[in-house]
């Protein structure tokens, strides 16, 4: 599992992006960016090992109901894009 070295909210990340990016790129830190306390993104060094949960092997059977539930959630979310990706009406 990837260790999180620091957590910052999105407003702080915007204000100090260059500094945060330097900590990640040169300090090899892993930084979690949150919005209202909920994780939104993680910044990791470009050469970091991919430790995504989907790459884990051997701990769940391929037919585990967990995967059906995840597929259902992903399908539902794909029908409701984030506001930032929605088109704004033109006046």
PyMOL Python script that loads the backbone (N, CA, C, O; Angstrom):
from pymol import cmd

cmd.read_pdbstr("""\
ATOM      1  N   UNK A   1       0.841  -1.172   0.000  1.00  0.00           N
ATOM      2  CA  UNK A   1       0.000   0.000   0.000  1.00  0.00           C
ATOM      3  C   UNK A   1       0.894   1.246   0.000  1.00  0.00           C
ATOM      4  O   UNK A   1       1.924   1.285   0.673  1.00  0.00           O
ATOM      5  N   UNK A   2       0.488   2.247  -0.755  1.00  0.00           N
ATOM      6  CA  UNK A   2       1.249   3.476  -0.838  1.00  0.00           C
ATOM      7  C   UNK A   2       1.011   4.319   0.402  1.00  0.00           C
ATOM      8  O   UNK A   2      -0.127   4.497   0.835  1.00  0.00           O
ATOM      9  N   UNK A   3       2.070   4.826   0.958  1.00  0.00           N
ATOM     10  CA  UNK A   3       1.986   5.652   2.150  1.00  0.00           C
ATOM     11  C   UNK A   3       1.692   7.095   1.751  1.00  0.00           C
ATOM     12  O   UNK A   3       2.285   7.606   0.801  1.00  0.00           O
ATOM     13  N   UNK A   4       0.790   7.749   2.460  1.00  0.00           N
ATOM     14  CA  UNK A   4       0.500   9.163   2.232  1.00  0.00           C
ATOM     15  C   UNK A   4       1.357   9.956   3.214  1.00  0.00           C
ATOM     16  O   UNK A   4       1.256   9.765   4.426  1.00  0.00           O
ATOM     17  N   UNK A   5       2.198  10.843   2.693  1.00  0.00           N
ATOM     18  CA  UNK A   5       3.076  11.644   3.536  1.00  0.00           C
ATOM     19  C   UNK A   5       2.393  12.911   4.028  1.00  0.00           C
ATOM     20  O   UNK A   5       2.729  13.437   5.089  1.00  0.00           O
ATOM     21  N   UNK A   6       1.431  13.395   3.250  1.00  0.00           N
ATOM     22  CA  UNK A   6       0.805  14.663   3.578  1.00  0.00           C
ATOM     23  C   UNK A   6      -0.581  14.712   2.957  1.00  0.00           C
ATOM     24  O   UNK A   6      -0.807  14.156   1.882  1.00  0.00           O
ATOM     25  N   UNK A   7      -1.497  15.371   3.630  1.00  0.00           N
ATOM     26  CA  UNK A   7      -2.845  15.590   3.099  1.00  0.00           C
ATOM     27  C   UNK A   7      -3.096  17.084   3.064  1.00  0.00           C
ATOM     28  O   UNK A   7      -2.870  17.782   4.052  1.00  0.00           O
ATOM     29  N   UNK A   8      -3.566  17.580   1.917  1.00  0.00           N
ATOM     30  CA  UNK A   8      -3.897  19.011   1.797  1.00  0.00           C
ATOM     31  C   UNK A   8      -5.270  19.133   1.155  1.00  0.00           C
ATOM     32  O   UNK A   8      -5.666  18.307   0.332  1.00  0.00           O
ATOM     33  N   UNK A   9      -5.994  20.188   1.551  1.00  0.00           N
ATOM     34  CA  UNK A   9      -7.286  20.403   0.901  1.00  0.00           C
ATOM     35  C   UNK A   9      -7.054  21.085  -0.445  1.00  0.00           C
ATOM     36  O   UNK A   9      -5.974  21.610  -0.713  1.00  0.00           O
ATOM     37  N   UNK A  10      -8.058  21.068  -1.260  1.00  0.00           N
ATOM     38  CA  UNK A  10      -7.917  21.541  -2.639  1.00  0.00           C
ATOM     39  C   UNK A  10      -7.555  23.024  -2.705  1.00  0.00           C
ATOM     40  O   UNK A  10      -6.818  23.440  -3.598  1.00  0.00           O
ATOM     41  N   UNK A  11      -8.069  23.825  -1.766  1.00  0.00           N
ATOM     42  CA  UNK A  11      -7.739  25.256  -1.761  1.00  0.00           C
ATOM     43  C   UNK A  11      -6.248  25.468  -1.501  1.00  0.00           C
ATOM     44  O   UNK A  11      -5.608  26.281  -2.167  1.00  0.00           O
ATOM     45  N   UNK A  12      -5.696  24.734  -0.530  1.00  0.00           N
ATOM     46  CA  UNK A  12      -4.261  24.835  -0.248  1.00  0.00           C
ATOM     47  C   UNK A  12      -3.441  24.319  -1.424  1.00  0.00           C
ATOM     48  O   UNK A  12      -2.393  24.875  -1.751  1.00  0.00           O
ATOM     49  N   UNK A  13      -3.920  23.259  -2.053  1.00  0.00           N
ATOM     50  CA  UNK A  13      -3.205  22.704  -3.202  1.00  0.00           C
ATOM     51  C   UNK A  13      -3.125  23.730  -4.336  1.00  0.00           C
ATOM     52  O   UNK A  13      -2.099  23.842  -5.007  1.00  0.00           O
ATOM     53  N   UNK A  14      -4.207  24.474  -4.542  1.00  0.00           N
ATOM     54  CA  UNK A  14      -4.199  25.502  -5.582  1.00  0.00           C
ATOM     55  C   UNK A  14      -3.217  26.613  -5.242  1.00  0.00           C
ATOM     56  O   UNK A  14      -2.467  27.071  -6.105  1.00  0.00           O
ATOM     57  N   UNK A  15      -3.220  27.045  -3.993  1.00  0.00           N
ATOM     58  CA  UNK A  15      -2.353  28.147  -3.568  1.00  0.00           C
ATOM     59  C   UNK A  15      -0.876  27.790  -3.645  1.00  0.00           C
ATOM     60  O   UNK A  15      -0.044  28.631  -3.986  1.00  0.00           O
ATOM     61  N   UNK A  16      -0.552  26.539  -3.328  1.00  0.00           N
ATOM     62  CA  UNK A  16       0.851  26.136  -3.190  1.00  0.00           C
ATOM     63  C   UNK A  16       1.228  25.013  -4.158  1.00  0.00           C
ATOM     64  O   UNK A  16       2.037  24.146  -3.828  1.00  0.00           O
ATOM     65  N   UNK A  17       0.642  25.036  -5.341  1.00  0.00           N
ATOM     66  CA  UNK A  17       0.835  23.927  -6.272  1.00  0.00           C
ATOM     67  C   UNK A  17       2.301  23.690  -6.606  1.00  0.00           C
ATOM     68  O   UNK A  17       2.753  22.545  -6.595  1.00  0.00           O
ATOM     69  N   UNK A  18       3.051  24.745  -6.902  1.00  0.00           N
ATOM     70  CA  UNK A  18       4.467  24.570  -7.259  1.00  0.00           C
ATOM     71  C   UNK A  18       5.245  23.926  -6.123  1.00  0.00           C
ATOM     72  O   UNK A  18       6.054  23.025  -6.348  1.00  0.00           O
ATOM     73  N   UNK A  19       5.000  24.388  -4.909  1.00  0.00           N
ATOM     74  CA  UNK A  19       5.699  23.824  -3.747  1.00  0.00           C
ATOM     75  C   UNK A  19       5.327  22.351  -3.556  1.00  0.00           C
ATOM     76  O   UNK A  19       6.192  21.512  -3.307  1.00  0.00           O
ATOM     77  N   UNK A  20       4.048  22.051  -3.673  1.00  0.00           N
ATOM     78  CA  UNK A  20       3.584  20.670  -3.510  1.00  0.00           C
ATOM     79  C   UNK A  20       4.171  19.783  -4.601  1.00  0.00           C
ATOM     80  O   UNK A  20       4.620  18.669  -4.331  1.00  0.00           O
ATOM     81  N   UNK A  21       4.166  20.277  -5.817  1.00  0.00           N
ATOM     82  CA  UNK A  21       4.724  19.509  -6.931  1.00  0.00           C
ATOM     83  C   UNK A  21       6.209  19.229  -6.713  1.00  0.00           C
ATOM     84  O   UNK A  21       6.691  18.144  -7.038  1.00  0.00           O
ATOM     85  N   UNK A  22       6.927  20.194  -6.170  1.00  0.00           N
ATOM     86  CA  UNK A  22       8.347  19.988  -5.864  1.00  0.00           C
ATOM     87  C   UNK A  22       8.543  18.926  -4.795  1.00  0.00           C
ATOM     88  O   UNK A  22       9.460  18.109  -4.884  1.00  0.00           O
ATOM     89  N   UNK A  23       7.673  18.937  -3.773  1.00  0.00           N
ATOM     90  CA  UNK A  23       7.766  17.929  -2.718  1.00  0.00           C
ATOM     91  C   UNK A  23       7.556  16.529  -3.298  1.00  0.00           C
ATOM     92  O   UNK A  23       8.197  15.566  -2.876  1.00  0.00           O
ATOM     93  N   UNK A  24       6.661  16.434  -4.260  1.00  0.00           N
ATOM     94  CA  UNK A  24       6.371  15.136  -4.877  1.00  0.00           C
ATOM     95  C   UNK A  24       7.517  14.728  -5.808  1.00  0.00           C
ATOM     96  O   UNK A  24       8.035  13.616  -5.713  1.00  0.00           O
ATOM     97  N   UNK A  25       7.900  15.625  -6.693  1.00  0.00           N
ATOM     98  CA  UNK A  25       8.901  15.283  -7.712  1.00  0.00           C
ATOM     99  C   UNK A  25      10.293  15.079  -7.129  1.00  0.00           C
ATOM    100  O   UNK A  25      10.989  14.135  -7.504  1.00  0.00           O
ATOM    101  N   UNK A  26      10.704  15.949  -6.223  1.00  0.00           N
ATOM    102  CA  UNK A  26      12.077  15.889  -5.725  1.00  0.00           C
ATOM    103  C   UNK A  26      12.191  15.279  -4.333  1.00  0.00           C
ATOM    104  O   UNK A  26      13.212  14.682  -3.991  1.00  0.00           O
ATOM    105  N   UNK A  27      11.147  15.431  -3.539  1.00  0.00           N
ATOM    106  CA  UNK A  27      11.161  14.875  -2.190  1.00  0.00           C
ATOM    107  C   UNK A  27      10.560  13.496  -2.119  1.00  0.00           C
ATOM    108  O   UNK A  27      10.561  12.861  -1.064  1.00  0.00           O
ATOM    109  N   UNK A  28      10.038  13.022  -3.256  1.00  0.00           N
ATOM    110  CA  UNK A  28       9.442  11.684  -3.362  1.00  0.00           C
ATOM    111  C   UNK A  28       8.287  11.488  -2.371  1.00  0.00           C
ATOM    112  O   UNK A  28       8.059  10.378  -1.891  1.00  0.00           O
ATOM    113  N   UNK A  29       7.556  12.578  -2.069  1.00  0.00           N
ATOM    114  CA  UNK A  29       6.422  12.482  -1.162  1.00  0.00           C
ATOM    115  C   UNK A  29       5.166  12.077  -1.921  1.00  0.00           C
ATOM    116  O   UNK A  29       5.052  12.306  -3.125  1.00  0.00           O
ATOM    117  N   UNK A  30       4.241  11.481  -1.210  1.00  0.00           N
ATOM    118  CA  UNK A  30       2.931  11.115  -1.736  1.00  0.00           C
ATOM    119  C   UNK A  30       1.932  12.015  -1.027  1.00  0.00           C
ATOM    120  O   UNK A  30       1.827  11.988   0.199  1.00  0.00           O
ATOM    121  N   UNK A  31       1.198  12.814  -1.799  1.00  0.00           N
ATOM    122  CA  UNK A  31       0.304  13.811  -1.217  1.00  0.00           C
ATOM    123  C   UNK A  31      -1.128  13.548  -1.661  1.00  0.00           C
ATOM    124  O   UNK A  31      -1.417  13.396  -2.848  1.00  0.00           O
ATOM    125  N   UNK A  32      -2.017  13.499  -0.671  1.00  0.00           N
ATOM    126  CA  UNK A  32      -3.437  13.295  -0.915  1.00  0.00           C
ATOM    127  C   UNK A  32      -4.120  14.651  -0.928  1.00  0.00           C
ATOM    128  O   UNK A  32      -3.933  15.449  -0.010  1.00  0.00           O
ATOM    129  N   UNK A  33      -4.912  14.920  -1.961  1.00  0.00           N
ATOM    130  CA  UNK A  33      -5.655  16.169  -2.056  1.00  0.00           C
ATOM    131  C   UNK A  33      -7.120  15.863  -1.756  1.00  0.00           C
ATOM    132  O   UNK A  33      -7.711  14.958  -2.346  1.00  0.00           O
ATOM    133  N   UNK A  34      -7.695  16.627  -0.835  1.00  0.00           N
ATOM    134  CA  UNK A  34      -9.070  16.390  -0.406  1.00  0.00           C
ATOM    135  C   UNK A  34      -9.947  17.597  -0.689  1.00  0.00           C
ATOM    136  O   UNK A  34      -9.473  18.724  -0.828  1.00  0.00           O
ATOM    137  N   UNK A  35     -11.235  17.324  -0.769  1.00  0.00           N
ATOM    138  CA  UNK A  35     -12.240  18.380  -0.892  1.00  0.00           C
ATOM    139  C   UNK A  35     -13.295  18.087   0.152  1.00  0.00           C
ATOM    140  O   UNK A  35     -13.956  17.049   0.113  1.00  0.00           O
ATOM    141  N   UNK A  36     -13.447  19.010   1.086  1.00  0.00           N
ATOM    142  CA  UNK A  36     -14.376  18.828   2.206  1.00  0.00           C
ATOM    143  C   UNK A  36     -14.106  17.526   2.947  1.00  0.00           C
ATOM    144  O   UNK A  36     -15.027  16.834   3.382  1.00  0.00           O
ATOM    145  N   UNK A  37     -12.828  17.212   3.079  1.00  0.00           N
ATOM    146  CA  UNK A  37     -12.413  16.031   3.826  1.00  0.00           C
ATOM    147  C   UNK A  37     -12.452  14.724   3.058  1.00  0.00           C
ATOM    148  O   UNK A  37     -12.045  13.688   3.583  1.00  0.00           O
ATOM    149  N   UNK A  38     -12.936  14.754   1.818  1.00  0.00           N
ATOM    150  CA  UNK A  38     -13.009  13.528   1.017  1.00  0.00           C
ATOM    151  C   UNK A  38     -11.853  13.493   0.016  1.00  0.00           C
ATOM    152  O   UNK A  38     -11.562  14.500  -0.629  1.00  0.00           O
ATOM    153  N   UNK A  39     -11.196  12.346  -0.115  1.00  0.00           N
ATOM    154  CA  UNK A  39     -10.086  12.232  -1.071  1.00  0.00           C
ATOM    155  C   UNK A  39     -10.548  12.510  -2.498  1.00  0.00           C
ATOM    156  O   UNK A  39     -11.575  11.997  -2.943  1.00  0.00           O
ATOM    157  N   UNK A  40      -9.772  13.331  -3.210  1.00  0.00           N
ATOM    158  CA  UNK A  40     -10.091  13.657  -4.605  1.00  0.00           C
ATOM    159  C   UNK A  40      -9.006  13.170  -5.565  1.00  0.00           C
ATOM    160  O   UNK A  40      -9.297  12.702  -6.666  1.00  0.00           O
ATOM    161  N   UNK A  41      -7.739  13.289  -5.126  1.00  0.00           N
ATOM    162  CA  UNK A  41      -6.631  12.906  -5.995  1.00  0.00           C
ATOM    163  C   UNK A  41      -5.406  12.639  -5.135  1.00  0.00           C
ATOM    164  O   UNK A  41      -5.326  13.051  -3.978  1.00  0.00           O
ATOM    165  N   UNK A  42      -4.465  11.941  -5.733  1.00  0.00           N
ATOM    166  CA  UNK A  42      -3.206  11.667  -5.049  1.00  0.00           C
ATOM    167  C   UNK A  42      -2.077  12.030  -5.997  1.00  0.00           C
ATOM    168  O   UNK A  42      -2.071  11.620  -7.157  1.00  0.00           O
ATOM    169  N   UNK A  43      -1.127  12.797  -5.500  1.00  0.00           N
ATOM    170  CA  UNK A  43       0.061  13.129  -6.274  1.00  0.00           C
ATOM    171  C   UNK A  43       1.195  12.232  -5.801  1.00  0.00           C
ATOM    172  O   UNK A  43       1.509  12.181  -4.612  1.00  0.00           O
ATOM    173  N   UNK A  44       1.797  11.534  -6.740  1.00  0.00           N
ATOM    174  CA  UNK A  44       2.914  10.646  -6.440  1.00  0.00           C
ATOM    175  C   UNK A  44       4.009  10.919  -7.457  1.00  0.00           C
ATOM    176  O   UNK A  44       3.723  11.400  -8.554  1.00  0.00           O
ATOM    177  N   UNK A  45       5.254  10.622  -7.116  1.00  0.00           N
ATOM    178  CA  UNK A  45       6.336  10.808  -8.080  1.00  0.00           C
ATOM    179  C   UNK A  45       6.072  10.003  -9.363  1.00  0.00           C
ATOM    180  O   UNK A  45       5.477   8.926  -9.325  1.00  0.00           O
ATOM    181  N   UNK A  46       6.517  10.539 -10.466  1.00  0.00           N
ATOM    182  CA  UNK A  46       6.290   9.896 -11.764  1.00  0.00           C
ATOM    183  C   UNK A  46       6.867   8.489 -11.828  1.00  0.00           C
ATOM    184  O   UNK A  46       6.357   7.641 -12.560  1.00  0.00           O
ATOM    185  N   UNK A  47       7.918   8.238 -11.074  1.00  0.00           N
ATOM    186  CA  UNK A  47       8.543   6.921 -11.117  1.00  0.00           C
ATOM    187  C   UNK A  47       8.048   5.989 -10.011  1.00  0.00           C
ATOM    188  O   UNK A  47       8.624   4.924  -9.786  1.00  0.00           O
ATOM    189  N   UNK A  48       6.978   6.394  -9.322  1.00  0.00           N
ATOM    190  CA  UNK A  48       6.440   5.562  -8.236  1.00  0.00           C
ATOM    191  C   UNK A  48       5.863   4.264  -8.803  1.00  0.00           C
ATOM    192  O   UNK A  48       5.319   4.241  -9.907  1.00  0.00           O
ATOM    193  N   UNK A  49       5.989   3.215  -8.047  1.00  0.00           N
ATOM    194  CA  UNK A  49       5.422   1.928  -8.441  1.00  0.00           C
ATOM    195  C   UNK A  49       3.912   2.030  -8.388  1.00  0.00           C
ATOM    196  O   UNK A  49       3.356   2.559  -7.426  1.00  0.00           O
ATOM    197  N   UNK A  50       3.248   1.531  -9.407  1.00  0.00           N
ATOM    198  CA  UNK A  50       1.787   1.561  -9.448  1.00  0.00           C
ATOM    199  C   UNK A  50       1.238   0.596  -8.410  1.00  0.00           C
ATOM    200  O   UNK A  50       1.350  -0.620  -8.568  1.00  0.00           O
ATOM    201  N   UNK A  51       0.652   1.126  -7.363  1.00  0.00           N
ATOM    202  CA  UNK A  51       0.134   0.306  -6.274  1.00  0.00           C
ATOM    203  C   UNK A  51      -1.398   0.361  -6.224  1.00  0.00           C
ATOM    204  O   UNK A  51      -1.986   0.242  -5.149  1.00  0.00           O
ATOM    205  N   UNK A  52      -2.038   0.539  -7.371  1.00  0.00           N
ATOM    206  CA  UNK A  52      -3.492   0.627  -7.416  1.00  0.00           C
ATOM    207  C   UNK A  52      -4.118  -0.681  -6.960  1.00  0.00           C
ATOM    208  O   UNK A  52      -3.587  -1.757  -7.234  1.00  0.00           O
ATOM    209  N   UNK A  53      -5.223  -0.592  -6.278  1.00  0.00           N
ATOM    210  CA  UNK A  53      -5.913  -1.764  -5.759  1.00  0.00           C
ATOM    211  C   UNK A  53      -6.201  -2.790  -6.853  1.00  0.00           C
ATOM    212  O   UNK A  53      -6.175  -3.995  -6.604  1.00  0.00           O
ATOM    213  N   UNK A  54      -6.475  -2.308  -8.061  1.00  0.00           N
ATOM    214  CA  UNK A  54      -6.796  -3.244  -9.141  1.00  0.00           C
ATOM    215  C   UNK A  54      -5.613  -4.126  -9.520  1.00  0.00           C
ATOM    216  O   UNK A  54      -5.794  -5.144 -10.188  1.00  0.00           O
ATOM    217  N   UNK A  55      -4.412  -3.753  -9.104  1.00  0.00           N
ATOM    218  CA  UNK A  55      -3.233  -4.555  -9.406  1.00  0.00           C
ATOM    219  C   UNK A  55      -2.940  -5.623  -8.358  1.00  0.00           C
ATOM    220  O   UNK A  55      -2.048  -6.452  -8.540  1.00  0.00           O
ATOM    221  N   UNK A  56      -3.687  -5.601  -7.273  1.00  0.00           N
ATOM    222  CA  UNK A  56      -3.489  -6.615  -6.221  1.00  0.00           C
ATOM    223  C   UNK A  56      -3.918  -7.970  -6.763  1.00  0.00           C
ATOM    224  O   UNK A  56      -4.916  -8.066  -7.478  1.00  0.00           O
ATOM    225  N   UNK A  57      -3.183  -9.001  -6.432  1.00  0.00           N
ATOM    226  CA  UNK A  57      -3.501 -10.334  -6.926  1.00  0.00           C
ATOM    227  C   UNK A  57      -3.599 -11.307  -5.763  1.00  0.00           C
ATOM    228  O   UNK A  57      -2.868 -11.198  -4.779  1.00  0.00           O
ATOM    229  N   UNK A  58      -4.512 -12.257  -5.891  1.00  0.00           N
ATOM    230  CA  UNK A  58      -4.566 -13.362  -4.963  1.00  0.00           C
ATOM    231  C   UNK A  58      -5.400 -13.164  -3.719  1.00  0.00           C
ATOM    232  O   UNK A  58      -5.486 -14.087  -2.909  1.00  0.00           O
ATOM    233  N   UNK A  59      -6.006 -12.042  -3.523  1.00  0.00           N
ATOM    234  CA  UNK A  59      -6.744 -11.862  -2.287  1.00  0.00           C
ATOM    235  C   UNK A  59      -8.257 -11.934  -2.474  1.00  0.00           C
ATOM    236  O   UNK A  59      -8.980 -12.051  -1.485  1.00  0.00           O
ATOM    237  N   UNK A  60      -8.764 -11.868  -3.711  1.00  0.00           N
ATOM    238  CA  UNK A  60     -10.182 -12.066  -3.999  1.00  0.00           C
ATOM    239  C   UNK A  60     -10.308 -12.992  -5.210  1.00  0.00           C
ATOM    240  O   UNK A  60      -9.531 -12.900  -6.160  1.00  0.00           O
ATOM    241  N   UNK A  61     -11.280 -13.868  -5.161  1.00  0.00           N
ATOM    242  CA  UNK A  61     -11.552 -14.698  -6.331  1.00  0.00           C
ATOM    243  C   UNK A  61     -12.148 -13.831  -7.425  1.00  0.00           C
ATOM    244  O   UNK A  61     -12.809 -12.834  -7.138  1.00  0.00           O
ATOM    245  N   UNK A  62     -11.919 -14.203  -8.674  1.00  0.00           N
ATOM    246  CA  UNK A  62     -12.445 -13.427  -9.795  1.00  0.00           C
ATOM    247  C   UNK A  62     -13.967 -13.349  -9.797  1.00  0.00           C
ATOM    248  O   UNK A  62     -14.529 -12.402 -10.349  1.00  0.00           O
ATOM    249  N   UNK A  63     -14.640 -14.309  -9.199  1.00  0.00           N
ATOM    250  CA  UNK A  63     -16.099 -14.306  -9.186  1.00  0.00           C
ATOM    251  C   UNK A  63     -16.673 -13.726  -7.884  1.00  0.00           C
ATOM    252  O   UNK A  63     -17.860 -13.897  -7.604  1.00  0.00           O
ATOM    253  N   UNK A  64     -15.854 -13.054  -7.103  1.00  0.00           N
ATOM    254  CA  UNK A  64     -16.305 -12.447  -5.851  1.00  0.00           C
ATOM    255  C   UNK A  64     -17.371 -11.376  -6.155  1.00  0.00           C
ATOM    256  O   UNK A  64     -17.195 -10.604  -7.098  1.00  0.00           O
ATOM    257  N   UNK A  65     -18.464 -11.308  -5.386  1.00  0.00           N
ATOM    258  CA  UNK A  65     -19.523 -10.313  -5.606  1.00  0.00           C
ATOM    259  C   UNK A  65     -19.016  -8.867  -5.533  1.00  0.00           C
ATOM    260  O   UNK A  65     -19.660  -7.958  -6.056  1.00  0.00           O
ATOM    261  N   UNK A  66     -17.893  -8.659  -4.900  1.00  0.00           N
ATOM    262  CA  UNK A  66     -17.300  -7.325  -4.826  1.00  0.00           C
ATOM    263  C   UNK A  66     -17.145  -6.716  -6.211  1.00  0.00           C
ATOM    264  O   UNK A  66     -17.432  -5.534  -6.402  1.00  0.00           O
ATOM    265  N   UNK A  67     -16.695  -7.505  -7.179  1.00  0.00           N
ATOM    266  CA  UNK A  67     -16.444  -6.992  -8.517  1.00  0.00           C
ATOM    267  C   UNK A  67     -17.739  -6.594  -9.225  1.00  0.00           C
ATOM    268  O   UNK A  67     -17.755  -5.617  -9.974  1.00  0.00           O
ATOM    269  N   UNK A  68     -18.814  -7.333  -8.997  1.00  0.00           N
ATOM    270  CA  UNK A  68     -20.106  -6.954  -9.569  1.00  0.00           C
ATOM    271  C   UNK A  68     -20.576  -5.623  -8.995  1.00  0.00           C
ATOM    272  O   UNK A  68     -21.097  -4.773  -9.717  1.00  0.00           O
ATOM    273  N   UNK A  69     -20.388  -5.451  -7.699  1.00  0.00           N
ATOM    274  CA  UNK A  69     -20.789  -4.199  -7.045  1.00  0.00           C
ATOM    275  C   UNK A  69     -19.976  -3.027  -7.571  1.00  0.00           C
ATOM    276  O   UNK A  69     -20.527  -1.958  -7.833  1.00  0.00           O
ATOM    277  N   UNK A  70     -18.683  -3.213  -7.725  1.00  0.00           N
ATOM    278  CA  UNK A  70     -17.833  -2.146  -8.263  1.00  0.00           C
ATOM    279  C   UNK A  70     -18.246  -1.806  -9.691  1.00  0.00           C
ATOM    280  O   UNK A  70     -18.321  -0.629 -10.043  1.00  0.00           O
ATOM    281  N   UNK A  71     -18.513  -2.809 -10.515  1.00  0.00           N
ATOM    282  CA  UNK A  71     -18.964  -2.564 -11.890  1.00  0.00           C
ATOM    283  C   UNK A  71     -20.262  -1.762 -11.903  1.00  0.00           C
ATOM    284  O   UNK A  71     -20.433  -0.863 -12.727  1.00  0.00           O
ATOM    285  N   UNK A  72     -21.183  -2.091 -10.983  1.00  0.00           N
ATOM    286  CA  UNK A  72     -22.461  -1.369 -10.899  1.00  0.00           C
ATOM    287  C   UNK A  72     -22.222   0.094 -10.526  1.00  0.00           C
ATOM    288  O   UNK A  72     -22.821   0.992 -11.118  1.00  0.00           O
ATOM    289  N   UNK A  73     -21.361   0.331  -9.560  1.00  0.00           N
ATOM    290  CA  UNK A  73     -21.077   1.699  -9.120  1.00  0.00           C
ATOM    291  C   UNK A  73     -20.422   2.503 -10.240  1.00  0.00           C
ATOM    292  O   UNK A  73     -20.786   3.655 -10.479  1.00  0.00           O
ATOM    293  N   UNK A  74     -19.465   1.901 -10.917  1.00  0.00           N
ATOM    294  CA  UNK A  74     -18.795   2.593 -12.020  1.00  0.00           C
ATOM    295  C   UNK A  74     -19.796   2.931 -13.114  1.00  0.00           C
ATOM    296  O   UNK A  74     -19.759   4.032 -13.664  1.00  0.00           O
ATOM    297  N   UNK A  75     -20.684   2.008 -13.437  1.00  0.00           N
ATOM    298  CA  UNK A  75     -21.700   2.248 -14.462  1.00  0.00           C
ATOM    299  C   UNK A  75     -22.605   3.410 -14.064  1.00  0.00           C
ATOM    300  O   UNK A  75     -22.896   4.276 -14.890  1.00  0.00           O
ATOM    301  N   UNK A  76     -23.050   3.439 -12.820  1.00  0.00           N
ATOM    302  CA  UNK A  76     -23.910   4.526 -12.343  1.00  0.00           C
ATOM    303  C   UNK A  76     -23.182   5.869 -12.394  1.00  0.00           C
ATOM    304  O   UNK A  76     -23.762   6.881 -12.786  1.00  0.00           O
ATOM    305  N   UNK A  77     -21.930   5.872 -12.001  1.00  0.00           N
ATOM    306  CA  UNK A  77     -21.168   7.121 -11.982  1.00  0.00           C
ATOM    307  C   UNK A  77     -20.908   7.629 -13.396  1.00  0.00           C
ATOM    308  O   UNK A  77     -20.833   8.838 -13.616  1.00  0.00           O
ATOM    309  N   UNK A  78     -20.771   6.719 -14.353  1.00  0.00           N
ATOM    310  CA  UNK A  78     -20.498   7.152 -15.725  1.00  0.00           C
ATOM    311  C   UNK A  78     -21.704   7.861 -16.334  1.00  0.00           C
ATOM    312  O   UNK A  78     -21.562   8.607 -17.303  1.00  0.00           O
ATOM    313  N   UNK A  79     -22.894   7.629 -15.768  1.00  0.00           N
ATOM    314  CA  UNK A  79     -24.092   8.300 -16.259  1.00  0.00           C
ATOM    315  C   UNK A  79     -24.229   9.708 -15.675  1.00  0.00           C
ATOM    316  O   UNK A  79     -25.063  10.487 -16.136  1.00  0.00           O
ATOM    317  N   UNK A  80     -23.421  10.038 -14.671  1.00  0.00           N
ATOM    318  CA  UNK A  80     -23.484  11.335 -14.005  1.00  0.00           C
ATOM    319  C   UNK A  80     -22.085  11.935 -13.926  1.00  0.00           C
ATOM    320  O   UNK A  80     -21.417  11.818 -12.898  1.00  0.00           O
ATOM    321  N   UNK A  81     -21.632  12.584 -15.017  1.00  0.00           N
ATOM    322  CA  UNK A  81     -20.277  13.139 -15.007  1.00  0.00           C
ATOM    323  C   UNK A  81     -20.144  14.259 -13.965  1.00  0.00           C
ATOM    324  O   UNK A  81     -21.131  14.916 -13.636  1.00  0.00           O
ATOM    325  N   UNK A  82     -18.943  14.474 -13.454  1.00  0.00           N
ATOM    326  CA  UNK A  82     -18.732  15.569 -12.512  1.00  0.00           C
ATOM    327  C   UNK A  82     -19.118  16.915 -13.123  1.00  0.00           C
ATOM    328  O   UNK A  82     -19.029  17.096 -14.338  1.00  0.00           O
ATOM    329  N   UNK A  83     -19.540  17.843 -12.294  1.00  0.00           N
ATOM    330  CA  UNK A  83     -19.963  19.155 -12.793  1.00  0.00           C
ATOM    331  C   UNK A  83     -18.910  19.813 -13.660  1.00  0.00           C
ATOM    332  O   UNK A  83     -19.240  20.484 -14.638  1.00  0.00           O
ATOM    333  N   UNK A  84     -17.649  19.630 -13.312  1.00  0.00           N
ATOM    334  CA  UNK A  84     -16.588  20.297 -14.060  1.00  0.00           C
ATOM    335  C   UNK A  84     -16.517  19.793 -15.503  1.00  0.00           C
ATOM    336  O   UNK A  84     -16.010  20.493 -16.381  1.00  0.00           O
ATOM    337  N   UNK A  85     -17.021  18.586 -15.748  1.00  0.00           N
ATOM    338  CA  UNK A  85     -16.990  18.030 -17.106  1.00  0.00           C
ATOM    339  C   UNK A  85     -18.279  18.277 -17.873  1.00  0.00           C
ATOM    340  O   UNK A  85     -18.344  18.021 -19.075  1.00  0.00           O
ATOM    341  N   UNK A  86     -19.300  18.768 -17.193  1.00  0.00           N
ATOM    342  CA  UNK A  86     -20.565  19.050 -17.875  1.00  0.00           C
ATOM    343  C   UNK A  86     -20.450  20.352 -18.658  1.00  0.00           C
ATOM    344  O   UNK A  86     -19.720  21.267 -18.278  1.00  0.00           O
ATOM    345  N   UNK A  87     -21.173  20.409 -19.734  1.00  0.00           N
ATOM    346  CA  UNK A  87     -21.177  21.639 -20.534  1.00  0.00           C
ATOM    347  C   UNK A  87     -21.962  22.699 -19.792  1.00  0.00           C
ATOM    348  O   UNK A  87     -22.997  22.422 -19.187  1.00  0.00           O
ATOM    349  N   UNK A  88     -21.446  23.928 -19.851  1.00  0.00           N
ATOM    350  CA  UNK A  88     -22.176  25.032 -19.242  1.00  0.00           C
ATOM    351  C   UNK A  88     -23.048  25.675 -20.304  1.00  0.00           C
ATOM    352  O   UNK A  88     -22.619  25.838 -21.446  1.00  0.00           O
ATOM    353  N   UNK A  89     -24.269  26.041 -19.938  1.00  0.00           N
ATOM    354  CA  UNK A  89     -25.162  26.631 -20.949  1.00  0.00           C
ATOM    355  C   UNK A  89     -24.619  27.985 -21.428  1.00  0.00           C
ATOM    356  O   UNK A  89     -24.083  28.771 -20.646  1.00  0.00           O
ATOM    357  N   UNK A  90     -24.769  28.228 -22.708  1.00  0.00           N
ATOM    358  CA  UNK A  90     -24.347  29.514 -23.267  1.00  0.00           C
ATOM    359  C   UNK A  90     -25.532  30.459 -23.254  1.00  0.00           C
ATOM    360  O   UNK A  90     -26.678  30.060 -23.456  1.00  0.00           O
ATOM    361  N   UNK A  91     -25.228  31.707 -23.013  1.00  0.00           N
ATOM    362  CA  UNK A  91     -26.307  32.708 -22.944  1.00  0.00           C
ATOM    363  C   UNK A  91     -26.397  33.465 -24.218  1.00  0.00           C
ATOM    364  O   UNK A  91     -27.243  34.350 -24.352  1.00  0.00           O
TER     365      UNK A  91
END
""", "prot")
cmd.dss("prot")
cmd.show_as("cartoon", "prot")
cmd.util.cbc("prot")
cmd.orient("prot")
